[in-house]
Amino acid sequence: MEEQLGKQYHIFVSYRVSTDADLAERIVDKLQGLLIQGEKKDIRIKCYFDKQDLKAGIDFTKQFLEGLHTSCLFLPLISEACLETIFAQAGGDDNVIKEWNTALRQHNTYDSLDMIPLLVGSTVKLDRSNVYKKFNGFGRAYQLPDIHPPSSSDFTIKETVLAFFKLQGIFVDPADVVPSLALIQNRFSTEVWPKFRGKWANQHEIGPEPQLKCVQCNNMYLDSENADGMCRFHVRGGCCGYEDEDNFCRSGKHASVHHTLYSYTNYYVWRYSIFQYSSHTKTFGYVSADDWESNEESVVTASCGAILEEFAADSDKLFVDLGCGDNVWFQVYSKSQLASIAASVQNDKESLLVSRTGPSGEYTKATWLIENSEISGARLEVSSKTSLNPSIVTVHFEWPTANSEFDKKNGPALKSRQFASSPQFGELPISTRSENPYSLPSRPLFKGNRIQEFINRPGDANLARWAVPAKTPLRLNVIESFPYHDPNTRVDWFNSKVSILNSSALPTSIVAVRAFARLRTPPGDVTLKFPDNSGDDSSVGGSGIILSHIWKPVSNVVINSAKLPTQVGALGSADLGISVGIEADKYYEVDDARGMHGWRKPFSWIVLQSGFPVVVDLELEDIHGRIFGGLVEFPITNFNLPNPNADAVFHYSVDDTFCADREIVQLVVEPQVSLASVQAEISESVVDDSQGDIYKDPMFRRDHSLQIKVKTLSATHSFNVSVLRHFVLLAETATQKEKKRFGMVDMSKFCFDRRLERAEEQFHHEAAAIVDLTRRIVVAIRFKSESRTSCTIAYFPIPEYGDAVDADIAGVAEISAAGLDFADWEAEEGSFVSSAEVSKSVQAAHPIPDRTRVSTAAADADGPVLQESKAVDISELVAALRPVIAEELRPVIREELRPIIEKELRESIRAEIDASVKASFKETMVGLLAEMKKLDEERGVVADNVDHEISSGNRSEEYKPQQHSHSRGKSLSISSVFARFKWQ
């Protein structure tokens, strides 16, 4: 019969006459006034109803079987009263069970009948009002007799009823059937009718079947012809290596609406198109969770909101979006779809929508919230494997009524939003308000050499030359001079711009330029000691020369702005640019060019290494053989060392005195906002369209508001609370076998670049997190920066963050810190420890005697100030490690952290000089003043001797005028005099 008969009825309504006849009649009457959705022609729903379709004189069984076979949807009305009548008639001939049993067999055997049970509730009196009570007879079905009815041997009575309860039904309020009818209309139009349209008996009545567009492959199809294998698609971009339409990796049925049954590429394209622009959506609530163990942010997310009318495809719908690693779940819902879901769920308060779990136990899920049989909101919940508590947001929304416009939007509008506030990681606060409760060194510690802060001054311009030939009309005037070092060729260039003045009435030409150089230092002063000072150092021999107070010729002279010969007009002048190059190979102590590549350095390498100015004697000769010239001084110049930025809250520097470079490491901190301030912002901006980040979890916003930026001259790295928690977990793992109070974990890659090998770095930086394991918090970062010539170690105390900031909200007790400010760090002689030694020191605490000598250390800008030692009795403070109390914190610091600081202080530069050094310094200064007075008295005698020597001969034989080491009328530079009295 099934093969011969076409479909003539859309819906077959089955009911118990004695209990639900009136309700069935009302439902049929209203259903037959509704149209099938999605059809071009107006096609009204046609129901098979016994009162209107049974004919007199024809067998009832034959008529209802024909009605079932020619219907598309079986709609049984199941009420609690109906179930009781089934109990009463168990074992007898029951027409209701006969209809249900036949429909079930037709559905299972031929797939020619869809079924949607209507679960009929009841109206009860409550406080003199009629209240709808949802159907609740599911448990009663399990009590039905498990026997076959006389009319069927396929299913027992119990199996028949339970089979209908396994289907997604629709709950019906008998007092108000309109919402349920809308759901029946929608589900029939979208789920049932497309399957049976091609089987309708009168095709002319309904017209041609509309074509549908597949969301998976973008092709058009007829639903009546849809079958497995007709749709071919990709699972996701790059899933199989092919992107063209001829090499699909999956096949299945066409689908006209997006779904979450399986993955396909257009699903992600659809999702991206909705979230591509912020104007397309308005987010009601968003929560996410970080995995601090793997240091991955937002490993699970959940959000919901409205799609605005500007996005026409799915406008005025609610979206729910979940993410769990690479697993994405996204779907949109209209008002009618939510009503259909609410009518089909059994729970009156909530219903799980979807849940996704990751490989490590992280999860994300969404749950519908139901009020008065309507979905009024959603609860979103996420958690990672390292979260103490899940992050939860509860949102309630409402849809526009017939008389409201909701700002001309027909989609859902946010009604309320509530975030859960519970500890996420468990950082414990500390009761003290001291800025340095752990008594860490408050100033940077140094060892090695610092770049000397010389007295910068311009060179003495136009120094009187050692010899001034008589009766020459030519004179040399130095306009400007500056040095620079070329690191690629290791040559110091001493550049001068000079003007040649001719007072004669006859023109002349300059045909030769020669140069001599020496250090401006007193005779006999040994200023330079280099390992490679062998070979000929009397002139430029390809390996450089070593300058002293003795004049030496320089052969590398370059004329920049003109060519020789250069004409000088009568009573005129001519300008020349003269560069004197001195190879500085001899001044490189090691063959190490780190930091010396690239741009030229704006200073003289020889001046830098010797500590004395260089004096260059420029000697010019004209075409008539007349010689004249002048002296040019190149003093120690300003190195233009960098300074920290104004917004830096912490900084330190490390010097490479080898090439006069300084690296500044500075920290800029954006403080963490409090949870209360974020919550206040959210409560004030529930319906603000501008929204910003108010829809995000305040706990997440609080933890991600703290930003610590580590800046060097070449790069900036930043991290937040998530990174700090990552290091706490690492420290806990490293010390889990031993109960330690502190741990230290390397965090260099989060603070500095690691693009070069260690041997190639001019400045090598390290950073380590000091973790208080009892408080589960990073209390400080230990920075260590090294160059070839120095090392700096500095400690940056981390401000309290995370749950420790909002302990009152989180509900955790503060840890007392009484006595923390009494902890000492010893300062004794020794050396800095390596990174490996630091880690070893942290893992194994050193024993402390009952009574010891401890040197307390303060610090200034250059390092620690050593104070007088004092005896400290700590016998009563040493105790077993367990959750902290005030009296225990100090000895723990001594045992685990103090040894590290002690070693670092041992070779640090001592900024304040002790009494014996002060006395020596005073004695030296007295001698220095006496020496300067003596030199000043000798200056006039030396000048007279110079004039006498000039008048009696010249220096062309051996170029060794040691007695002419000072220029006329000039005194020694202050820096050269001070350099003679360096302290070791």
Secondary structure, 3 states (H helix, E strand, C coil): CCCCCCECEEEEEECCHHHHHHHHHHHHHHHCCCECCCCCCCCECCEECHHHHCCCCCCHHHHHHHHHHCEEEEEEEEEHHHHHHHHHCCCCCCHHHHHHHHHHHHHHHHCCCEECCEEECEEEEECCEEEEECCCCHHHHCCCCCCCCCCCCCCCHHHHHHHHHCCCCEEEECCECHHHHHHHHHHHHHHHHHHHHHHECCHHHHCCCCCEECCCCCCEECHHHCCCCCEEECCCCCCCCCCCCCCCCEEECCCCCCCCCCCCHHHHHHHHHHHCCHHHEEEEEEEEEEECCCCEEEEEEEEEEEECCCCCCCCCEEEEEEEECCEEEEEEECHHHHHHHHHHCCCCCEEEEEEEECCCCCEEEEEEEEECCEEEEEEEEEECCCCCCCEEEEEEEECCCCCCCCCCCCCCEEEEEEECCCCCCCCCCECCCCCCCCCCCCCCEEEECCCCCCCCCCCCCCECCCCCCCCCCEEEEEEEEEEEEECCCCEEEEEEEEEEEECCCCCEEEEEEEEEEEECCCCCCCCCCCCCCCCCCCCCCCCCCCCCCCCEEECCEEECCCCCCEEECCCCEEEEEEEEEEECHHHCCCCCCCCCCCCCECCCHHHHHHCCCEEEEEEEEECCCCEEEEEEEECCCCCCCCCCCCCCCEEEEEEECCCCEEEEEEEEEECCCCHHHHHHHHHHCCCCCCCCCCCECHHHHHHHHCEEEEECCCCEEEECHHHHHHHHHHHHHHCCCCCCCEEEEECHHHCCCCCCCHHHCCCEEEEEEEEECCCCEEEEEEEEEECCCEEEEEEEECCCCHHHCCHHHHCCCCECCCCHHHCCCCCCCCCCCCHHHHHHHHHCCCCCCCEEEECCEEEECCEEEECCCEEEECCCCCCCCCCCCHHHHHHHHHHHCHHHHHHHHHCCCCCCCCHHHHHHHHHHHHHHHHHHHHHHHHHHHHHHHHHHHHHHCCCCCCCCCHHHCCCCCCCCCHHHHHHCCCCC
